[in-house]
Amino acid sequence: MNTINLLLILIVSYLATFLRLLIDDIFIISSIGSFIYGFLIERKISHSKKDILLIGFCSCFTSFSGFINFLYELFLNQAFIKLIFLLNFIIILNLIIMYVGYLVSRKFT
């Protein structure tokens, strides 16, 4: 990976992090991020552009640590049933949303 691509990943990561702070809702962020990821994996774009968007944007926008912090707070409050339900619900829903993004991308190809 060349220096220009690394710089672009840093810029896109910064923008994704800023956008994440503006939205400030883990469920919406994970849903949007899953859709974008599913949409991008089907697109016929160069490997470097895919890296910039998937590594730079999606990884900083969705931030797994926000998801884990949300679940950890449920754990600390001993809301175990809610924790298990939301963990499964969020993962399954995001996989479905990612697949919808994939299907939408195929329609544009």
Stockholm file with secondary structure:
# STOCKHOLM 1.0

chainA/1-109         MNTINLLLILIVSYLATFLRLLIDDIFIISSIGSFIYGFLIERKISHSKKDILLIGFCSCFTSFSGFINFLYELFLNQAFIKLIFLLNFIIILNLIIMYVGYLVSRKFT
#=GR chainA/1-109 SS CCHHHHHHHHHHHHHHHHHHHHHCCHHHHHHHHHHHHHHHHHSCCCHHHHHIIIIIIIHHHHCHHHHHHHHHHHHHTTCHHHHHHHHHHHHHHHHHHHHHHHHHHHHHC
#=GC SS_cons         CCHHHHHHHHHHHHHHHHHHHHHCCHHHHHHHHHHHHHHHHHSCCCHHHHHIIIIIIIHHHHCHHHHHHHHHHHHHTTCHHHHHHHHHHHHHHHHHHHHHHHHHHHHHC
//
